[in-house]
Amino acid sequence: MGNAASRKPAARREERISRTYRLPLSKLRAAKRALGAATATETIERALELAVFQRELVDGTRAMLGIEIASPDPKR
């Protein structure tokens, strides 16, 4: 049994909202398998986290190296 100092602090709960999306079931199942997620919600959360992480990597690389990297998003 660990002491209080070795325990992780409780993660702060972020506000959640209920939404309805019409997604292709085959795509959702494939993403769920690829991400190792247990639920559709977990699949979507992990995919969103990966999208944000990708943006952070590109921005960080640009800042660090001072080079241009073509964005996969044509709007950027």
N, CA, C and O atoms as a GROMACS GRO file, in nm:
protein
  304
    1MET      N    1   0.084  -0.117   0.000
    1MET     CA    2   0.000   0.000   0.000
    1MET      C    3   0.089   0.123   0.000
    1MET      O    4   0.177   0.137   0.085
    2GLY      N    5   0.064   0.214  -0.098
    2GLY     CA    6   0.148   0.333  -0.113
    2GLY      C    7   0.103   0.444  -0.020
    2GLY      O    8  -0.009   0.444   0.030
    3ASN      N    9   0.192   0.538   0.001
    3ASN     CA   10   0.156   0.653   0.084
    3ASN      C   11   0.098   0.764  -0.002
    3ASN      O   12   0.099   0.754  -0.125
    4ALA      N   13   0.049   0.867   0.059
    4ALA     CA   14  -0.017   0.978  -0.011
    4ALA      C   15   0.079   1.049  -0.107
    4ALA      O   16   0.036   1.099  -0.211
    5ALA      N   17   0.206   1.054  -0.074
    5ALA     CA   18   0.304   1.123  -0.157
    5ALA      C   19   0.326   1.052  -0.290
    5ALA      O   20   0.364   1.116  -0.388
    6SER      N   21   0.305   0.920  -0.295
    6SER     CA   22   0.330   0.845  -0.418
    6SER      C   23   0.207   0.836  -0.508
    6SER      O   24   0.216   0.786  -0.620
    7ARG      N   25   0.093   0.883  -0.462
    7ARG     CA   26  -0.029   0.880  -0.544
    7ARG      C   27  -0.031   0.994  -0.642
    7ARG      O   28   0.018   1.104  -0.614
    8LYS      N   29  -0.090   0.967  -0.760
    8LYS     CA   30  -0.106   1.072  -0.860
    8LYS      C   31  -0.218   1.164  -0.817
    8LYS      O   32  -0.317   1.118  -0.759
    9PRO      N   33  -0.205   1.294  -0.844
    9PRO     CA   34  -0.316   1.384  -0.812
    9PRO      C   35  -0.435   1.353  -0.903
    9PRO      O   36  -0.418   1.310  -1.017
   10ALA      N   37  -0.554   1.376  -0.854
   10ALA     CA   38  -0.674   1.350  -0.932
   10ALA      C   39  -0.679   1.443  -1.051
   10ALA      O   40  -0.654   1.563  -1.038
   11ALA      N   41  -0.712   1.388  -1.166
   11ALA     CA   42  -0.722   1.469  -1.287
   11ALA      C   43  -0.846   1.558  -1.277
   11ALA      O   44  -0.952   1.516  -1.232
   12ARG      N   45  -0.828   1.682  -1.321
   12ARG     CA   46  -0.939   1.775  -1.319
   12ARG      C   47  -1.038   1.736  -1.428
   12ARG      O   48  -1.000   1.715  -1.543
   13ARG      N   49  -1.163   1.727  -1.392
   13ARG     CA   50  -1.267   1.690  -1.488
   13ARG      C   51  -1.305   1.811  -1.572
   13ARG      O   52  -1.341   1.916  -1.519
   14GLU      N   53  -1.298   1.796  -1.701
   14GLU     CA   54  -1.338   1.901  -1.793
   14GLU      C   55  -1.487   1.886  -1.822
   14GLU      O   56  -1.540   1.775  -1.825
   15GLU      N   57  -1.552   1.998  -1.845
   15GLU     CA   58  -1.695   1.995  -1.876
   15GLU      C   59  -1.718   1.912  -2.002
   15GLU      O   60  -1.640   1.921  -2.098
   16ARG      N   61  -1.822   1.833  -2.002
   16ARG     CA   62  -1.857   1.750  -2.116
   16ARG      C   63  -1.994   1.789  -2.168
   16ARG      O   64  -2.082   1.830  -2.092
   17ILE      N   65  -2.010   1.774  -2.296
   17ILE     CA   66  -2.139   1.802  -2.357
   17ILE      C   67  -2.181   1.681  -2.440
   17ILE      O   68  -2.097   1.604  -2.487
   18SER      N   69  -2.309   1.665  -2.456
   18SER     CA   70  -2.362   1.556  -2.536
   18SER      C   71  -2.385   1.605  -2.678
   18SER      O   72  -2.449   1.708  -2.699
   19ARG      N   73  -2.335   1.531  -2.774
   19ARG     CA   74  -2.352   1.564  -2.916
   19ARG      C   75  -2.393   1.438  -2.990
   19ARG      O   76  -2.368   1.326  -2.944
   20THR      N   77  -2.454   1.456  -3.103
   20THR     CA   78  -2.489   1.344  -3.189
   20THR      C   79  -2.420   1.364  -3.323
   20THR      O   80  -2.431   1.470  -3.384
   21TYR      N   81  -2.348   1.261  -3.368
   21TYR     CA   82  -2.278   1.266  -3.495
   21TYR      C   83  -2.320   1.148  -3.580
   21TYR      O   84  -2.344   1.039  -3.528
   22ARG      N   85  -2.328   1.169  -3.709
   22ARG     CA   86  -2.358   1.062  -3.803
   22ARG      C   87  -2.226   1.025  -3.870
   22ARG      O   88  -2.182   1.093  -3.963
   23LEU      N   89  -2.165   0.918  -3.822
   23LEU     CA   90  -2.034   0.876  -3.871
   23LEU      C   91  -2.047   0.740  -3.940
   23LEU      O   92  -2.130   0.658  -3.901
   24PRO      N   93  -1.965   0.716  -4.042
   24PRO     CA   94  -1.966   0.583  -4.103
   24PRO      C   95  -1.920   0.479  -4.002
   24PRO      O   96  -1.813   0.493  -3.942
   25LEU      N   97  -2.000   0.376  -3.981
   25LEU     CA   98  -1.969   0.274  -3.881
   25LEU      C   99  -1.837   0.205  -3.912
   25LEU      O  100  -1.760   0.174  -3.820
   26SER      N  101  -1.809   0.180  -4.040
   26SER     CA  102  -1.684   0.112  -4.076
   26SER      C  103  -1.563   0.196  -4.036
   26SER      O  104  -1.462   0.142  -3.990
   27LYS      N  105  -1.572   0.327  -4.054
   27LYS     CA  106  -1.461   0.416  -4.019
   27LYS      C  107  -1.443   0.421  -3.867
   27LYS      O  108  -1.330   0.420  -3.818
   28LEU      N  109  -1.553   0.426  -3.794
   28LEU     CA  110  -1.547   0.429  -3.648
   28LEU      C  111  -1.486   0.299  -3.595
   28LEU      O  112  -1.402   0.302  -3.506
   29ARG      N  113  -1.529   0.186  -3.650
   29ARG     CA  114  -1.474   0.057  -3.606
   29ARG      C  115  -1.325   0.047  -3.636
   29ARG      O  116  -1.247  -0.002  -3.554
   30ALA      N  117  -1.284   0.093  -3.755
   30ALA     CA  118  -1.142   0.088  -3.792
   30ALA      C  119  -1.060   0.177  -3.699
   30ALA      O  120  -0.952   0.137  -3.655
   31ALA      N  121  -1.109   0.296  -3.670
   31ALA     CA  122  -1.038   0.387  -3.579
   31ALA      C  123  -1.032   0.328  -3.439
   31ALA      O  124  -0.929   0.339  -3.371
   32LYS      N  125  -1.140   0.268  -3.395
   32LYS     CA  126  -1.144   0.207  -3.262
   32LYS      C  127  -1.038   0.098  -3.250
   32LYS      O  128  -0.967   0.091  -3.149
   33ARG      N  129  -1.026   0.015  -3.351
   33ARG     CA  130  -0.922  -0.090  -3.350
   33ARG      C  131  -0.784  -0.028  -3.354
   33ARG      O  132  -0.696  -0.068  -3.277
   34ALA      N  133  -0.764   0.069  -3.443
   34ALA     CA  134  -0.631   0.130  -3.460
   34ALA      C  135  -0.584   0.200  -3.332
   34ALA      O  136  -0.465   0.200  -3.301
   35LEU      N  137  -0.678   0.260  -3.260
   35LEU     CA  138  -0.644   0.336  -3.140
   35LEU      C  139  -0.651   0.252  -3.013
   35LEU      O  140  -0.610   0.298  -2.906
   36GLY      N  141  -0.702   0.130  -3.024
   36GLY     CA  142  -0.714   0.044  -2.906
   36GLY      C  143  -0.814   0.098  -2.806
   36GLY      O  144  -0.799   0.080  -2.685
   37ALA      N  145  -0.918   0.163  -2.856
   37ALA     CA  146  -1.018   0.223  -2.768
   37ALA      C  147  -1.128   0.122  -2.737
   37ALA      O  148  -1.156   0.031  -2.815
   38ALA      N  149  -1.190   0.142  -2.622
   38ALA     CA  150  -1.297   0.051  -2.578
   38ALA      C  151  -1.435   0.096  -2.624
   38ALA      O  152  -1.525   0.014  -2.641
   39THR      N  153  -1.453   0.225  -2.644
   39THR     CA  154  -1.584   0.279  -2.678
   39THR      C  155  -1.572   0.379  -2.792
   39THR      O  156  -1.462   0.424  -2.826
   40ALA      N  157  -1.686   0.414  -2.851
   40ALA     CA  158  -1.686   0.515  -2.956
   40ALA      C  159  -1.640   0.650  -2.900
   40ALA      O  160  -1.566   0.723  -2.966
   41THR      N  161  -1.685   0.683  -2.781
   41THR     CA  162  -1.644   0.810  -2.719
   41THR      C  163  -1.493   0.815  -2.699
   41THR      O  164  -1.430   0.916  -2.729
   42GLU      N  165  -1.436   0.707  -2.649
   42GLU     CA  166  -1.291   0.702  -2.629
   42GLU      C  167  -1.218   0.713  -2.763
   42GLU      O  168  -1.114   0.777  -2.772
   43THR      N  169  -1.273   0.651  -2.866
   43THR     CA  170  -1.215   0.658  -3.000
   43THR      C  171  -1.210   0.802  -3.048
   43THR      O  172  -1.106   0.848  -3.096
   44ILE      N  173  -1.320   0.872  -3.036
   44ILE     CA  174  -1.327   1.012  -3.081
   44ILE      C  175  -1.233   1.099  -2.999
   44ILE      O  176  -1.165   1.185  -3.055
   45GLU      N  177  -1.228   1.078  -2.868
   45GLU     CA  178  -1.139   1.157  -2.782
   45GLU      C  179  -0.993   1.136  -2.821
   45GLU      O  180  -0.917   1.232  -2.831
   46ARG      N  181  -0.954   1.011  -2.842
   46ARG     CA  182  -0.816   0.982  -2.879
   46ARG      C  183  -0.781   1.042  -3.015
   46ARG      O  184  -0.672   1.096  -3.034
   47ALA      N  185  -0.874   1.033  -3.110
   47ALA     CA  186  -0.850   1.090  -3.243
   47ALA      C  187  -0.834   1.241  -3.234
   47ALA      O  188  -0.747   1.298  -3.301
   48LEU      N  189  -0.916   1.306  -3.153
   48LEU     CA  190  -0.904   1.451  -3.136
   48LEU      C  191  -0.771   1.487  -3.070
   48LEU      O  192  -0.707   1.585  -3.108
   49GLU      N  193  -0.730   1.409  -2.971
   49GLU     CA  194  -0.601   1.434  -2.905
   49GLU      C  195  -0.487   1.420  -3.005
   49GLU      O  196  -0.392   1.498  -3.002
   50LEU      N  197  -0.496   1.321  -3.094
   50LEU     CA  198  -0.392   1.303  -3.195
   50LEU      C  199  -0.388   1.420  -3.293
   50LEU      O  200  -0.281   1.462  -3.336
   51ALA      N  201  -0.504   1.472  -3.328
   51ALA     CA  202  -0.510   1.588  -3.419
   51ALA      C  203  -0.445   1.710  -3.355
   51ALA      O  204  -0.369   1.782  -3.421
   52VAL      N  205  -0.473   1.733  -3.228
   52VAL     CA  206  -0.413   1.847  -3.157
   52VAL      C  207  -0.262   1.826  -3.143
   52VAL      O  208  -0.184   1.919  -3.161
   53PHE      N  209  -0.221   1.704  -3.111
   53PHE     CA  210  -0.079   1.673  -3.096
   53PHE      C  211  -0.005   1.693  -3.229
   53PHE      O  212   0.106   1.745  -3.230
   54GLN      N  213  -0.067   1.653  -3.340
   54GLN     CA  214  -0.006   1.672  -3.471
   54GLN      C  215   0.019   1.820  -3.496
   54GLN      O  216   0.127   1.858  -3.543
   55ARG      N  217  -0.078   1.903  -3.466
   55ARG     CA  218  -0.064   2.048  -3.484
   55ARG      C  219   0.050   2.100  -3.397
   55ARG      O  220   0.131   2.182  -3.442
   56GLU      N  221   0.058   2.054  -3.271
   56GLU     CA  222   0.165   2.098  -3.182
   56GLU      C  223   0.302   2.056  -3.234
   56GLU      O  224   0.398   2.132  -3.224
   57LEU      N  225   0.312   1.936  -3.291
   57LEU     CA  226   0.439   1.890  -3.347
   57LEU      C  227   0.481   1.975  -3.466
   57LEU      O  228   0.597   2.015  -3.476
   58VAL      N  229   0.388   2.004  -3.555
   58VAL     CA  230   0.420   2.085  -3.672
   58VAL      C  231   0.460   2.226  -3.629
   58VAL      O  232   0.561   2.278  -3.676
   59ASP      N  233   0.382   2.285  -3.541
   59ASP     CA  234   0.415   2.421  -3.493
   59ASP      C  235   0.550   2.424  -3.422
   59ASP      O  236   0.629   2.516  -3.442
   60GLY      N  237   0.576   2.323  -3.340
   60GLY     CA  238   0.703   2.317  -3.268
   60GLY      C  239   0.821   2.297  -3.361
   60GLY      O  240   0.927   2.356  -3.340
   61THR      N  241   0.803   2.215  -3.463
   61THR     CA  242   0.910   2.193  -3.560
   61THR      C  243   0.938   2.320  -3.638
   61THR      O  244   1.054   2.354  -3.662
   62ARG      N  245   0.832   2.390  -3.679
   62ARG     CA  246   0.852   2.517  -3.750
   62ARG      C  247   0.929   2.616  -3.663
   62ARG      O  248   1.022   2.682  -3.710
   63ALA      N  249   0.891   2.625  -3.539
   63ALA     CA  250   0.957   2.720  -3.448
   63ALA      C  251   1.102   2.681  -3.424
   63ALA      O  252   1.190   2.767  -3.420
   64MET      N  253   1.126   2.553  -3.409
   64MET     CA  254   1.260   2.506  -3.375
   64MET      C  255   1.355   2.516  -3.494
   64MET      O  256   1.469   2.558  -3.480
   65LEU      N  257   1.308   2.478  -3.609
   65LEU     CA  258   1.396   2.471  -3.726
   65LEU      C  259   1.382   2.589  -3.820
   65LEU      O  260   1.468   2.612  -3.906
   66GLY      N  261   1.275   2.664  -3.804
   66GLY     CA  262   1.254   2.777  -3.892
   66GLY      C  263   1.227   2.738  -4.036
   66GLY      O  264   1.258   2.814  -4.128
   67ILE      N  265   1.170   2.619  -4.057
   67ILE     CA  266   1.140   2.574  -4.193
   67ILE      C  267   0.990   2.565  -4.214
   67ILE      O  268   0.912   2.561  -4.118
   68GLU      N  269   0.951   2.564  -4.339
   68GLU     CA  270   0.810   2.550  -4.373
   68GLU      C  271   0.776   2.402  -4.390
   68GLU      O  272   0.849   2.328  -4.456
   69ILE      N  273   0.666   2.362  -4.331
   69ILE     CA  274   0.614   2.226  -4.347
   69ILE      C  275   0.474   2.240  -4.401
   69ILE      O  276   0.391   2.311  -4.344
   70ALA      N  277   0.446   2.172  -4.510
   70ALA     CA  278   0.312   2.180  -4.569
   70ALA      C  279   0.213   2.113  -4.477
   70ALA      O  280   0.233   2.000  -4.433
   71SER      N  281   0.106   2.184  -4.449
   71SER     CA  282   0.001   2.132  -4.361
   71SER      C  283  -0.089   2.035  -4.438
   71SER      O  284  -0.116   2.058  -4.556
   72PRO      N  285  -0.135   1.928  -4.373
   72PRO     CA  286  -0.232   1.840  -4.438
   72PRO      C  287  -0.369   1.907  -4.448
   72PRO      O  288  -0.456   1.860  -4.521
   73ASP      N  289  -0.387   2.016  -4.374
   73ASP     CA  290  -0.512   2.091  -4.375
   73ASP      C  291  -0.498   2.204  -4.477
   73ASP      O  292  -0.418   2.295  -4.456
   74PRO      N  293  -0.572   2.199  -4.586
   74PRO     CA  294  -0.556   2.302  -4.689
   74PRO      C  295  -0.592   2.443  -4.643
   74PRO      O  296  -0.555   2.540  -4.709
   75LYS      N  297  -0.662   2.456  -4.531
   75LYS     CA  298  -0.701   2.588  -4.480
   75LYS      C  299  -0.587   2.655  -4.404
   75LYS      O  300  -0.596   2.775  -4.376
   76ARG      N  301  -0.482   2.582  -4.371
   76ARG     CA  302  -0.372   2.638  -4.292
   76ARG      C  303  -0.256   2.675  -4.380
   76ARG      O  304  -0.154   2.723  -4.330
   0.00000   0.00000   0.00000
